[in-house]
Amino acid sequence: MATRLDSVCGIDITKDSISIAQYSAADNTVANASIVPLDDADSAADLISSLKAKFRKVASQMHCEGQAAAVAMSANSAVVKILMLDADEKDVREAIGWELGQHIVGTMDDYSFDYEPLAAAGGSVRRFLAVAYRSANVQKLVSLLKSARISPFVVDLDIFALIDVFEANYRENIASPAVIVHGCGDSSRLVLTEGGAFLDFDVVEHRGGHAAADAYASQLQDAMGRSFAGTNAGFETYVTGPLFSDPDFSESVCSRLGSARVLDPFKAVRSTVAIPGEELVKCIPYLAVAVGLSLRCAAEADA
């Protein structure tokens, strides 16, 4: 089947849900979206392999067949590093592969990796953002998409999709540092961004269920203080993810974090998704990563 590029998909699969957003770059609109809760997911099973039938069903209902898609991998299972190399390094890929190999369990033969240059460090040093992830995990996601007749175009980390959706919707704020909290049932990812670029991230584990709002907010504050203490100008905080689909919990956490607010993936990106107003506040936190992925997929397809 030929790949359709009239619209593209962003697909986010967590232990909490499957979220899909269909985006048309021609009119900057998310025209369709779906959120499938996974309350009955077998935690002992291989999550991706166990979802094939359910995923094919929702993809068929959304008419995703033939569309290009970007799908998220959790940053929890990746190695993300900002690396410094000598400016005269001839084989950049080999040097980055060696550096990443110092931070993984096993050998690089089991991993795929990618990298991109960052702003010049000056002098005799070049900076790179490098990411390594197990090849088997990528292959499982690719196989899942192909089983639903979707064309896997991009595999990206959820934290990078959050930066993409933030940049698209908060252009007036991207020059200042911001922390985006993505809360899921088993852990929360915290990503620090500035100027549309990745700076750092951390993970707060809460397996077995998250704490009450005050204790959870304290966990986030501790992690941000520990990991992002070098951010001189301070930062604004945005929250998203399945944990924040509970409006009361979300409001309580945001109030305890000071000026935190819910990340809105439709602040500037148009949406024609038929979600009733009273349900929108519950659905938006599920869709941030999926919308960010769809934006990335559209940009790659247009490149």
MOWODA-V508365 format. One line per field, one symbol per residue. ss: DSSP state (H for helix, E for strand, - for the rest). psi: psi as a letter, one per 30 degrees, with the letter a starting at -180 (. if undefined). A space follows every 10 residues. Layout:
# MOWODA-V508365
ss = ???
psi = ???
This chain:
# MOWODA-V508365
ss = ---EEEEEEE EEE---EEEE EEEE----EE EEEEEEE--- ------HHHH -HHHHHHHHH H-----EEEE EEE-HHHEEE EEEEEE---- -HHHHHHHHH H------HHH EEEEEEE--- -E--EEEEEE EEEEHHHHHH HHHHHHH--- EEEEEEEHHH HHHHHHHHH- HHH----EEE EEE---EEEE EEEE--EEEE EEEEE----- --HHHHHHHH HHHHHHH--- -----EEEEE -HHHH-HHHH HHHHHH---- EE-------E E-----HHHH HHHHHHHHHH HHHHHHHHHH HH-
psi = kkkkgellkk kjjlfelkkk kkkjfeghkj fklkkjkhfg kjffljeeef geeeeeeeee eghfkfkklk kkkkfegljk kjkklkfgke ieeeeeeeee ffglkblffg kllllkklkk flbgkkkkkk kklkeeeeee eeeeeefghk jjekjlkeee eeeeeeeefh efffflkkkk kjkleflkkj kklkgglkel llkjkhkgkl lleeeeeeee eeeeeefgfg jegallkkkl leegfjeeee eeeeefgcgl lkkjfgeekk kgkikkeffe ffeefffeee eeeeeeeeee ff.
